[in-house]
Amino acid sequence: MTATDRSLMGRLRFLGTGTSVGVPVVGCDCPVCTSADPRDKRLRTSVALGLPAGTLLVDTTPDLRTQLLRAGIGRVDAVLYTHDHVDHVYGLDDVRPLCTRAGRSMPVFCEERVERRIRRAFDYAFETPPAPGGGIPRLEFERITTAPFELLGAVVVPLRLRHGVFDVLGFRFGSLAYCTDTNQIPDETWPLLAGLDTLVLDCLRESRHPTHFSLAEALAVAERVGARRTLLTHMGHEIGHAAVSAKLPAGVELAYDGLEVPLQVTARPL
């Protein structure tokens, strides 16, 4: 690892906390999009985790290159996917220099649906023989289900979530759960959220939405889970950091790009 990568050990870093179009939104002059508060500048939602055996990236947004450069992350040891939507997958080509530098393929942990999307969107990476000229991302798929598995020295517990009509995944790492892009937590998932220290939770805007939690809905989930700290993410330009933060209950905060939180993982299934 580089010096900057080592500094991530035992921490989760928010690489982006914005919705699918980011904030500011292209062509918008609303108060949030024109805000001078750096916490209102949100790249697409993704996190990086410093696990015992390396750096894990959750999702590859179209902003990935900017996110990694901004965070000083020069090595990623595996990628883990929540789901296959464009704003969470389509930056995958930016792992090419990471593969070249490491001299190996990038392990990609995902469900079958995500793998199908990647193989369609990045078909050039799977041609046999490879097309001459130009770099391609070197990928090695690892299929996951909802069963816990070990990754980079930590046990990962997949959390089934609903994102409108789509099945997606959140993940639990020790006492931290990451639940972006959801508006419904199935009955079987609630017990897996017990005893959390930190909950990272979807919150698109204040009004209701068909595929994301609204602010009121996210607060209701936070209250039921009862984590010591809840951090809201995947926010649109209807959420102004200062204004909304001022009315949040104790223990609930808005995440922002660059925020880091402690991460304590377990080496065996919960």
Residue pairs with C-beta under 8 A, 6 or more apart in sequence:
1 54
1 55
1 75
2 72
2 74
2 75
4 71
4 72
4 73
4 74
5 50
5 55
5 72
5 73
5 74
5 75
7 50
7 72
8 48
8 49
8 50
8 55
8 71
8 73
8 260
9 50
9 52
10 50
10 262
10 263
10 264
11 49
11 50
11 260
11 261
11 262
11 263
12 47
12 48
12 49
12 50
12 173
12 176
12 178
12 200
12 260
12 261
12 262
12 263
13 47
13 48
13 49
13 50
13 71
13 258
13 259
13 260
14 47
14 233
14 255
14 256
14 257
14 258
14 259
14 260
15 43
15 46
15 47
15 48
15 61
15 63
15 64
15 67
15 68
15 70
15 71
15 257
16 22
16 42
16 43
16 44
16 45
16 46
16 61
16 63
16 67
16 257
17 42
17 43
17 45
17 233
17 234
17 235
17 254
17 255
17 256
17 257
17 259
18 42
18 43
18 44
18 45
18 234
18 235
18 236
18 257
19 42
19 44
19 45
19 87
19 204
19 212
19 234
19 235
19 236
19 237
20 44
20 85
20 86
20 87
21 87
22 42
22 43
22 44
22 63
23 32
23 33
23 40
23 41
23 42
23 235
23 236
23 237
24 32
24 33
24 34
24 40
24 41
24 237
25 33
25 237
28 237
30 237
31 240
32 40
32 237
32 238
32 239
32 240
33 40
33 237
35 240
35 241
37 240
37 241
37 242
38 256
38 257
39 241
39 242
39 254
39 256
39 257
40 240
40 241
41 257
42 235
42 256
42 257
43 61
43 63
43 66
43 67
43 257
44 61
44 62
44 63
44 87
44 88
44 91
45 59
45 61
45 87
45 88
45 180
45 181
45 233
45 234
46 57
46 58
46 59
46 60
46 61
46 63
46 64
46 67
46 88
47 57
47 58
47 59
47 178
47 200
48 55
48 56
48 57
48 58
48 71
48 73
48 76
49 55
49 56
49 58
49 173
49 263
50 263
51 151
51 152
51 153
51 154
51 173
51 263
51 265
52 152
52 153
52 154
52 265
52 267
53 77
53 152
53 153
53 154
54 75
54 76
54 77
54 78
54 152
54 153
55 73
55 75
55 76
55 77
55 152
56 76
56 77
56 78
56 79
56 80
56 151
56 152
57 76
57 78
57 79
57 80
58 79
58 80
58 81
58 82
58 171
58 178
59 79
59 80
59 81
59 82
59 88
59 89
60 79
60 81
60 88
60 89
60 90
60 91
60 92
60 94
60 95
61 67
61 87
61 88
61 90
61 91
62 86
62 87
62 90
62 91
63 91
64 91
64 92
64 94
64 95
65 91
65 94
68 74
68 76
68 94
70 257
70 258
71 258
74 98
74 101
75 98
75 101
75 102
76 95
76 98
76 106
77 107
77 152
78 106
78 107
78 108
78 109
78 151
78 152
79 92
79 95
79 106
79 107
79 108
79 109
80 109
80 110
80 151
80 156
80 171
81 88
81 89
81 108
81 109
81 110
81 111
81 114
81 169
82 88
82 168
82 169
82 170
82 171
82 178
82 180
82 181
83 111
83 113
83 114
83 163
83 166
83 167
83 168
83 169
83 181
84 110
84 113
84 114
84 116
84 117
84 118
85 166
85 181
88 181
89 114
89 117
89 118
89 121
90 121
92 118
92 121
92 122
92 137
92 139
93 122
93 137
95 106
95 137
95 139
96 135
96 136
96 137
96 138
97 135
98 106
99 105
99 106
99 137
99 138
100 135
104 138
105 138
105 139
105 140
106 137
106 138
106 139
106 140
107 140
107 142
108 115
108 118
108 139
108 140
108 141
108 142
109 142
109 144
109 149
109 151
110 118
110 141
110 142
110 143
110 144
111 143
111 144
111 145
111 169
112 143
115 141
115 143
118 139
119 126
122 137
122 139
124 131
124 136
125 136
125 137
125 138
125 139
130 136
144 158
144 169
145 158
146 158
146 159
146 160
146 169
147 158
148 155
148 156
148 157
148 158
148 269
148 270
149 155
149 156
149 158
150 156
150 267
153 265
153 267
154 173
154 174
154 265
154 266
154 267
155 173
155 174
155 265
155 266
155 267
155 268
155 269
155 270
156 171
156 172
156 173
157 171
157 172
157 173
157 192
157 269
157 270
158 169
158 170
158 171
159 169
159 170
159 171
159 172
159 177
159 179
159 189
159 192
159 193
160 167
160 169
160 186
160 188
160 189
161 167
161 168
161 169
161 170
161 179
161 181
161 182
161 184
161 185
161 186
161 189
162 168
162 182
162 183
162 184
162 185
162 186
163 181
163 182
163 183
163 211
163 212
164 183
164 210
164 211
166 211
168 181
168 182
170 177
170 178
170 179
170 180
170 182
170 189
171 177
171 178
172 178
172 192
172 193
172 196
172 270
173 263
173 265
174 263
174 264
174 265
174 266
175 195
175 196
175 197
175 198
175 264
176 196
176 197
176 198
176 199
176 200
176 261
176 263
176 264
177 192
177 193
177 196
177 198
177 199
177 200
177 227
178 200
179 185
179 199
179 200
179 201
179 202
180 200
180 201
180 202
180 233
180 234
181 202
181 211
181 212
181 234
182 202
182 212
182 213
183 202
183 209
183 210
183 211
183 212
183 213
183 217
185 193
185 221
190 224
192 270
193 199
193 225
193 227
194 225
196 225
196 226
196 227
196 228
197 227
197 228
197 229
197 264
198 227
198 228
198 229
198 230
198 231
198 261
198 262
199 222
199 225
199 227
199 229
199 230
199 231
200 230
200 231
200 233
200 255
201 213
201 218
201 221
201 222
201 230
201 231
201 232
201 233
202 212
202 213
202 218
202 232
202 233
202 234
203 212
203 213
203 214
203 215
203 218
203 232
203 233
203 234
203 235
203 239
203 254
204 212
204 213
204 214
204 234
204 235
204 236
204 238
204 239
205 212
205 214
205 215
205 235
205 236
205 238
205 239
206 214
206 215
206 216
206 238
206 239
206 244
207 214
207 238
208 214
208 217
212 234
213 221
215 232
215 239
215 244
218 230
218 232
219 248
219 249
219 252
222 230
222 251
222 252
227 251
228 251
229 251
229 253
229 261
230 251
230 252
230 253
231 253
231 254
231 255
231 259
231 261
232 252
232 253
232 254
232 255
233 255
235 254
239 254
241 254
241 256
244 254
245 253
245 254
248 254
